[in-house]
């Protein structure tokens, strides 16, 4: 064989080999596509574990649009007893100078293992107008003497 014909043969061999490899990769990709679509069980998607431990969850959460405009003082918590439910008061102040803010807030109460005990709180949003620079008090009372923990959520009025 001449040297030029060897180069030509090596070039053709390399091209053919590359074509076969591309064809094989395409067949594999198509096969995975069809195999992936064969889910006959259609199980529900599994939930993801929350990375925030329940003990680190904030007692008071404020909607993103409001968090820059509100300041919270430490809450006053009156623990419940066998004849008196838990009571919580959270002082809140608006930092805005020229206008009031209308907000809604909701207290949630939990038993000693963290289960919600006041199902009424799911619909119990209360309206409050925050006067500029004046401290306002958000009060919440558990409806059950078994309340051991609480949370407060504040959002813009809707």
PADREN-689315 format. One record per atom (N, C-alpha, C): residue in three letters; residue number from 1; atom name; x, y, z. Coordinates in steps of 0.001 Angstrom, whole numbers, plus 500000, padded with zeros to 6 digits. Last residue first. Example, Ala and Ser with C-alpha at 12.3 -4.5 7.8 and 13.67 -1.06 7.14 Angstrom:
// residues 2
SER/2/N/512850/497750/507080
SER/2/CA/513670/498940/507140
SER/2/C/512900/500030/507870
ALA/1/N/513190/494310/507800
ALA/1/CA/512300/495500/507800
ALA/1/C/513200/496700/507800
//
This chain:
// residues 158
UNK/158/N/445081/541492/553500
UNK/158/CA/444571/541020/552198
UNK/158/C/443079/541204/552120
UNK/157/N/447905/543011/554965
UNK/157/CA/446460/542813/554954
UNK/157/C/446006/542440/553562
UNK/156/N/450927/541117/555162
UNK/156/CA/450211/542302/554722
UNK/156/C/448724/542000/554684
UNK/155/N/451442/539097/558161
UNK/155/CA/451476/539327/556710
UNK/155/C/450768/540637/556400
UNK/154/N/452810/537123/560693
UNK/154/CA/452344/538462/560327
UNK/154/C/452505/538606/558813
UNK/153/N/452325/534572/563029
UNK/153/CA/452611/534886/561631
UNK/153/C/452003/536251/561317
UNK/152/N/453572/533017/565887
UNK/152/CA/452840/534159/565362
UNK/152/C/453287/534388/563926
UNK/151/N/453233/530103/567951
UNK/151/CA/453877/530831/566845
UNK/151/C/452962/531959/566427
UNK/150/N/453790/528098/570928
UNK/150/CA/453029/529027/570088
UNK/150/C/453890/529535/568942
UNK/149/N/453159/525503/573405
UNK/149/CA/454024/526284/572528
UNK/149/C/453158/527134/571612
UNK/148/N/451228/524270/574867
UNK/148/CA/452562/524329/575462
UNK/148/C/453518/525193/574642
UNK/147/N/447846/523862/575657
UNK/147/CA/448816/524560/574813
UNK/147/C/450146/524684/575544
UNK/146/N/445836/522798/577194
UNK/146/CA/446976/521935/576894
UNK/146/C/448026/522599/576011
UNK/145/N/443663/524425/577337
UNK/145/CA/444614/524514/578451
UNK/145/C/445849/523642/578222
UNK/144/N/442742/526143/574424
UNK/144/CA/442876/524846/575085
UNK/144/C/443924/524974/576183
UNK/143/N/442906/528402/573032
UNK/143/CA/441557/527997/573414
UNK/143/C/441553/526679/574174
UNK/142/N/445349/530901/573737
UNK/142/CA/445020/529537/573322
UNK/142/C/443594/529232/573777
UNK/141/N/445413/534197/572642
UNK/141/CA/445051/533297/573727
UNK/141/C/444759/531925/573150
UNK/140/N/447420/536946/571747
UNK/140/CA/446825/535673/571370
UNK/140/C/446581/534816/572593
UNK/139/N/448043/540267/570621
UNK/139/CA/447688/539348/571695
UNK/139/C/447075/538081/571132
UNK/138/N/450297/542662/569833
UNK/138/CA/449548/541565/569226
UNK/138/C/449310/540540/570329
UNK/137/N/450506/546108/570297
UNK/137/CA/450618/544798/570935
UNK/137/C/449714/543793/570235
UNK/136/N/452655/548646/569014
UNK/136/CA/451334/548029/569075
UNK/136/C/451522/546621/569628
UNK/135/N/454455/551671/569131
UNK/135/CA/454410/550253/569475
UNK/135/C/452952/549795/569626
UNK/134/N/454871/553835/566396
UNK/134/CA/454190/553585/567671
UNK/134/C/454117/552087/567926
UNK/133/N/455823/554431/563843
UNK/133/CA/456732/554558/564983
UNK/133/C/456101/554300/566350
UNK/132/N/452626/554761/562412
UNK/132/CA/454070/554978/562271
UNK/132/C/454771/555205/563612
UNK/131/N/450398/552143/563426
UNK/131/CA/450656/553577/563301
UNK/131/C/452169/553789/563218
UNK/130/N/449026/549450/561995
UNK/130/CA/450239/549849/562706
UNK/130/C/450524/551319/562402
UNK/129/N/446023/547811/562400
UNK/129/CA/446670/548958/561755
UNK/129/C/447846/549384/562610
UNK/128/N/445079/544445/561908
UNK/128/CA/445620/545445/562831
UNK/128/C/446262/546551/562001
UNK/127/N/442978/541591/561816
UNK/127/CA/443473/542803/561164
UNK/127/C/443972/543782/562218
UNK/126/N/443582/538101/562057
UNK/126/CA/443038/539339/562630
UNK/126/C/443717/540532/561973
UNK/125/N/442701/534863/561033
UNK/125/CA/443531/536041/560776
UNK/125/C/442825/537271/561350
UNK/124/N/441771/532103/561502
UNK/124/CA/441697/533179/562480
UNK/124/C/442620/534355/562247
UNK/123/N/441812/529762/560207
UNK/123/CA/441000/530814/559592
UNK/123/C/440983/532072/560452
UNK/122/N/443485/528300/561793
UNK/122/CA/443681/528214/560351
UNK/122/C/442913/529311/559624
UNK/121/N/442612/528495/564393
UNK/121/CA/443629/529446/563961
UNK/121/C/443889/529387/562465
UNK/120/N/440974/526378/564902
UNK/120/CA/440322/527631/564543
UNK/120/C/441338/528636/563994
UNK/119/N/442545/524370/565868
UNK/119/CA/442211/524347/564440
UNK/119/C/441522/525619/563983
UNK/118/N/444782/524175/568032
UNK/118/CA/443724/525167/567835
UNK/118/C/443407/525248/566349
UNK/117/N/446870/522490/568151
UNK/117/CA/445695/522138/568951
UNK/117/C/444536/523086/568719
UNK/116/N/449437/520922/566292
UNK/116/CA/448514/522069/566417
UNK/116/C/447279/521649/567208
UNK/115/N/452035/519260/568076
UNK/115/CA/450835/519156/567228
UNK/115/C/449975/520402/567395
UNK/114/N/454195/519195/569803
UNK/114/CA/454282/520011/568597
UNK/114/C/453099/519920/567653
UNK/113/N/453963/517962/572221
UNK/113/CA/454742/517244/571203
UNK/113/C/454772/517985/569860
UNK/112/N/452368/519670/573762
UNK/112/CA/453748/519408/574203
UNK/112/C/454586/518637/573193
UNK/111/N/450543/521563/571207
UNK/111/CA/450645/520790/572447
UNK/111/C/452112/520466/572728
UNK/110/N/450323/524966/570041
UNK/110/CA/450713/523577/569863
UNK/110/C/450755/522878/571216
UNK/109/N/448767/527653/568248
UNK/109/CA/449178/527035/569500
UNK/109/C/449356/525535/569302
UNK/108/N/449192/530604/566415
UNK/108/CA/448951/529166/566381
UNK/108/C/449499/528597/567684
UNK/107/N/447896/533771/565515
UNK/107/CA/448609/532943/566483
UNK/107/C/448223/531494/566249
UNK/106/N/448178/536064/562942
UNK/106/CA/447521/534843/563398
UNK/106/C/448438/534124/564377
UNK/105/N/447454/539199/561332
UNK/105/CA/448289/538317/562146
UNK/105/C/447457/537139/562636
UNK/104/N/447784/541669/558836
UNK/104/CA/446994/540609/559427
UNK/104/C/447942/539729/560221
UNK/103/N/448107/545259/558579
UNK/103/CA/448629/543892/558573
UNK/103/C/447564/542934/559105
UNK/102/N/448636/548358/557257
UNK/102/CA/447595/547416/557641
UNK/102/C/448151/546007/557492
UNK/101/N/450551/551023/558367
UNK/101/CA/450579/549749/557639
UNK/101/C/449427/548899/558160
UNK/100/N/450582/554599/557852
UNK/100/CA/450287/553401/558630
UNK/100/C/450389/552175/557737
UNK/99/N/453233/556805/556885
UNK/99/CA/451949/556137/556683
UNK/99/C/451828/554916/557583
UNK/98/N/455684/558037/557472
UNK/98/CA/454600/558830/556894
UNK/98/C/453258/558132/556776
UNK/97/N/457664/556335/558579
UNK/97/CA/457403/557647/559164
UNK/97/C/456084/558277/558712
UNK/96/N/458065/552889/559519
UNK/96/CA/457699/553894/558527
UNK/96/C/457325/555207/559209
UNK/95/N/458437/550960/561372
UNK/95/CA/459536/551916/561194
UNK/95/C/459209/553005/560183
UNK/94/N/456125/549776/563783
UNK/94/CA/456401/550091/562375
UNK/94/C/457520/551123/562318
UNK/93/N/456413/547281/566257
UNK/93/CA/456482/548697/565919
UNK/93/C/456821/548855/564442
UNK/92/N/454994/545083/568659
UNK/92/CA/455450/545295/567276
UNK/92/C/455411/546791/567005
UNK/91/N/454977/542739/571309
UNK/91/CA/455019/544145/570922
UNK/91/C/455652/544304/569534
UNK/90/N/452923/540070/571885
UNK/90/CA/454142/540419/571151
UNK/90/C/454071/541898/570771
UNK/89/N/451701/537872/574266
UNK/89/CA/451640/539257/573794
UNK/89/C/452976/539582/573137
UNK/88/N/449793/534984/574979
UNK/88/CA/451033/535541/574420
UNK/88/C/450772/536971/573951
UNK/87/N/448656/532519/577218
UNK/87/CA/448418/533832/576616
UNK/87/C/449761/534411/576186
UNK/86/N/447204/529289/577794
UNK/86/CA/448368/530128/577507
UNK/86/C/447931/531446/576878
UNK/85/N/444256/528938/579960
UNK/85/CA/445102/528646/578789
UNK/85/C/446251/529650/578638
UNK/84/N/443575/527721/583170
UNK/84/CA/443783/528945/582392
UNK/84/C/444707/528634/581202
UNK/83/N/443495/525436/584651
UNK/83/CA/442235/526169/584500
UNK/83/C/442365/527438/583658
UNK/82/N/446037/524348/584606
UNK/82/CA/444914/523424/584412
UNK/82/C/443583/524144/584223
UNK/81/N/447719/526979/582759
UNK/81/CA/447610/526064/583889
UNK/81/C/446399/525166/583654
UNK/80/N/450088/528495/580455
UNK/80/CA/448779/528067/580915
UNK/80/C/448862/527169/582132
UNK/79/N/452342/531211/580704
UNK/79/CA/452103/529782/580543
UNK/79/C/450739/529428/581118
UNK/78/N/452496/534059/579067
UNK/78/CA/451916/533561/580314
UNK/78/C/451575/532095/580090
UNK/77/N/454999/535847/577576
UNK/77/CA/454261/534589/577522
UNK/77/C/453795/534220/578919
UNK/76/N/455842/538484/575645
UNK/76/CA/455456/538178/577020
UNK/76/C/454558/536949/576972
UNK/75/N/458615/538769/573339
UNK/75/CA/457225/538466/573687
UNK/75/C/457042/538233/575185
UNK/74/N/460742/541551/572642
UNK/74/CA/460570/540196/573198
UNK/74/C/459117/539956/573629
UNK/73/N/459643/543404/569719
UNK/73/CA/460242/543339/571053
UNK/73/C/460029/541932/571593
UNK/72/N/460291/543938/566303
UNK/72/CA/459604/543157/567328
UNK/72/C/460367/543248/568641
UNK/71/N/459665/546082/563628
UNK/71/CA/460588/545675/564680
UNK/71/C/459772/545026/565790
UNK/70/N/459205/546373/560081
UNK/70/CA/458706/546070/561425
UNK/70/C/459840/545718/562368
UNK/69/N/460238/546652/557559
UNK/69/CA/459492/547782/558114
UNK/69/C/459003/547560/559542
UNK/68/N/461365/544361/556612
UNK/68/CA/462244/545536/556730
UNK/68/C/461572/546688/557466
UNK/67/N/459191/542570/556483
UNK/67/CA/460252/542362/557479
UNK/67/C/461201/543546/557640
UNK/66/N/457219/542788/554517
UNK/66/CA/457104/543584/555745
UNK/66/C/458345/543555/556631
UNK/65/N/457660/541070/552434
UNK/65/CA/457427/542486/552114
UNK/65/C/457424/543376/553356
UNK/64/N/457833/538577/553752
UNK/64/CA/459029/539193/553168
UNK/64/C/458841/540690/552895
UNK/63/N/456088/538297/556865
UNK/63/CA/456124/538211/555407
UNK/63/C/457283/539031/554858
UNK/62/N/457524/536902/559754
UNK/62/CA/456988/538099/559112
UNK/62/C/457136/537940/557605
UNK/61/N/457103/534857/562579
UNK/61/CA/457547/534961/561187
UNK/61/C/456789/536110/560535
UNK/60/N/458111/534046/565729
UNK/60/CA/457383/535063/564973
UNK/60/C/457953/535099/563565
UNK/59/N/459636/531847/566378
UNK/59/CA/458345/532021/567049
UNK/59/C/457480/533019/566288
UNK/58/N/461324/530026/563775
UNK/58/CA/461090/531255/564553
UNK/58/C/459707/531283/565190
UNK/57/N/462781/526867/564346
UNK/57/CA/461762/527615/563613
UNK/57/C/461424/528865/564422
UNK/56/N/464432/525299/565824
UNK/56/CA/465005/526539/565309
UNK/56/C/463995/527377/564521
UNK/55/N/462967/523029/566373
UNK/55/CA/463327/523888/567503
UNK/55/C/463911/525227/567059
UNK/54/N/462830/521815/563882
UNK/54/CA/461618/522400/564432
UNK/54/C/461921/523332/565604
UNK/53/N/465538/522607/561662
UNK/53/CA/464985/521829/562772
UNK/53/C/463804/522562/563406
UNK/52/N/465498/522875/558306
UNK/52/CA/465381/523721/559486
UNK/52/C/464773/522901/560621
UNK/51/N/465284/521124/556254
UNK/51/CA/466616/521276/556830
UNK/51/C/466606/522147/558091
UNK/50/N/462746/518802/555782
UNK/50/CA/463027/520205/556063
UNK/50/C/464376/520302/556773
UNK/49/N/462853/516373/553287
UNK/49/CA/463060/516669/554698
UNK/49/C/463416/518140/554853
UNK/48/N/460300/516109/550858
UNK/48/CA/461691/516371/551189
UNK/48/C/461796/516775/552649
UNK/47/N/458101/513409/549889
UNK/47/CA/458380/514723/550459
UNK/47/C/459857/514860/550780
UNK/46/N/457891/511682/546786
UNK/46/CA/458202/511677/548213
UNK/46/C/458481/513104/548676
UNK/45/N/455193/511600/544552
UNK/45/CA/456544/512079/544841
UNK/45/C/456746/512120/546347
UNK/44/N/453294/508540/544176
UNK/44/CA/453423/509966/544470
UNK/44/C/454876/510333/544758
UNK/43/N/453752/506266/541399
UNK/43/CA/453710/506542/542838
UNK/43/C/453825/508045/543069
UNK/42/N/453246/504858/538942
UNK/42/CA/452986/506280/539141
UNK/42/C/452762/506616/540614
UNK/41/N/453468/502323/537773
UNK/41/CA/452974/502459/539139
UNK/41/C/452510/503893/539407
UNK/40/N/454619/502437/535300
UNK/40/CA/453221/502020/535356
UNK/40/C/452633/502186/536751
UNK/39/N/456791/504079/533590
UNK/39/CA/456405/504036/534994
UNK/39/C/454927/503703/535083
UNK/38/N/458141/504337/531163
UNK/38/CA/457390/503114/531436
UNK/38/C/457017/502983/532907
UNK/37/N/459861/506366/530468
UNK/37/CA/458433/506609/530329
UNK/37/C/457578/505409/530656
UNK/36/N/462381/505264/530643
UNK/36/CA/461965/506211/531664
UNK/36/C/460477/506487/531611
UNK/35/N/462481/503807/528293
UNK/35/CA/462446/503091/529558
UNK/35/C/461981/504000/530691
UNK/34/N/462622/505867/526399
UNK/34/CA/461456/504984/526420
UNK/34/C/461356/504212/527731
UNK/33/N/465089/506998/527135
UNK/33/CA/463880/507815/527063
UNK/33/C/462643/506936/527137
UNK/32/N/466867/504907/526857
UNK/32/CA/466606/505450/528197
UNK/32/C/465337/506292/528215
UNK/31/N/466731/504649/524014
UNK/31/CA/466320/503547/524892
UNK/31/C/466012/504033/526299
UNK/30/N/467826/507066/523218
UNK/30/CA/466442/506774/522876
UNK/30/C/465912/505653/523767
UNK/29/N/470455/506666/524216
UNK/29/CA/469630/507777/524695
UNK/29/C/468157/507532/524414
UNK/28/N/471251/504412/522686
UNK/28/CA/471197/504335/524145
UNK/28/C/470307/505439/524706
UNK/27/N/471163/505507/520107
UNK/27/CA/470307/504360/520438
UNK/27/C/470160/504241/521954
UNK/26/N/473146/507459/520353
UNK/26/CA/471772/507856/520056
UNK/26/C/470805/506735/520421
UNK/25/N/475402/505856/520726
UNK/25/CA/474988/506777/521787
UNK/25/C/473542/507215/521580
UNK/24/N/475488/504569/518233
UNK/24/CA/475296/503777/519448
UNK/24/C/474831/504663/520606
UNK/23/N/475999/506777/516570
UNK/23/CA/474779/506001/516391
UNK/23/C/474475/505179/517646
UNK/22/N/478526/507499/517498
UNK/22/CA/477406/508440/517619
UNK/22/C/476068/507718/517489
UNK/21/N/479930/505170/516792
UNK/21/CA/479842/505563/518196
UNK/21/C/478680/506535/518414
UNK/20/N/479696/505210/513986
UNK/20/CA/479134/504095/514750
UNK/20/C/478973/504458/516238
UNK/19/N/481101/507601/513452
UNK/19/CA/479688/507487/513086
UNK/19/C/479017/506363/513872
UNK/18/N/483652/506859/514320
UNK/18/CA/482967/507957/514983
UNK/18/C/481467/507904/514683
UNK/17/N/484237/504848/512447
UNK/17/CA/484183/504510/513868
UNK/17/C/483417/505590/514647
UNK/16/N/484282/506316/510092
UNK/16/CA/483289/505250/510270
UNK/16/C/483129/504908/511759
UNK/15/N/486465/507990/510623
UNK/15/CA/485143/508567/510381
UNK/15/C/484053/507523/510613
UNK/14/N/488543/506103/510872
UNK/14/CA/488226/506974/512003
UNK/14/C/486837/507580/511848
UNK/13/N/488502/505010/508272
UNK/13/CA/488265/504148/509428
UNK/13/C/487845/504986/510645
UNK/12/N/489224/507227/506774
UNK/12/CA/487903/506636/506581
UNK/12/C/487532/505769/507767
UNK/11/N/491840/507589/507791
UNK/11/CA/490848/508656/507913
UNK/11/C/489439/508114/507761
UNK/10/N/493060/505196/507007
UNK/10/CA/492984/505540/508434
UNK/10/C/491940/506620/508674
UNK/9/N/492872/505488/504173
UNK/9/CA/492185/504386/504846
UNK/9/C/492020/504669/506337
UNK/8/N/494519/507713/503787
UNK/8/CA/493112/507787/503401
UNK/8/C/492316/506694/504124
UNK/7/N/496942/506711/504648
UNK/7/CA/496376/507861/505340
UNK/7/C/494878/507958/505053
UNK/6/N/497244/504697/502751
UNK/6/CA/497174/504332/504164
UNK/6/C/496541/505462/504955
UNK/5/N/497464/506161/500400
UNK/5/CA/496286/505312/500556
UNK/5/C/496134/504850/502000
UNK/4/N/499900/507389/500848
UNK/4/CA/498700/508224/500748
UNK/4/C/497443/507386/500917
UNK/3/N/501698/505147/500795
UNK/3/CA/501548/505948/502001
UNK/3/C/500271/506784/501952
UNK/2/N/500386/502203/499264
UNK/2/CA/501110/503465/499250
UNK/2/C/500788/504241/500521
UNK/1/N/500833/498824/500000
UNK/1/CA/500000/500000/500000
UNK/1/C/500871/501229/500000
//
